[in-house]
Amino acid sequence: MKNILMKKLSVITIFLSLFALVPPGAIAQSATPGVGKTALQDPAEGEVRKIDRDAKKITLKHGPINNLRMPGMTMVFLVKDLNLLDGLAAGDKVMFAVEVQQGAMVITGLEKNTTK
């Protein structure tokens, strides 16, 4: 039992230490925080799988997220501002910025990718 607990604590410690590697200012914010779209610096690419406006969540199948050193996968993210979800639907290709806020991965910028 003690070994299992120690292994879980080790995994959690490693996971949390990855977030300490994110450089300050990795995501450039818009001039009006919380309103409209956010300027994307080093954006990740993804495809919308599901949108849950009531829970302020979006499920994305995404490529690598460089600022978090995270490989591509499908996962659920919180959304900082519901306005970021306007005009999006399942299947849309997007560019997005994500950062860790209070232990949760939060999308701070999201734009429909019209080039693909």
Secondary structure, DSSP 8 states (H G I E B T S, - for coil): -HHHHHHHHHHHHHHHHHHTTS-TT-S---SSTTSS----SS-EEEEEEEEETTTTEEEEEE--BGGGTB--EEEEEEES-GGGGTT--TT-EEEEEEEEETTEEEEEEEEE----
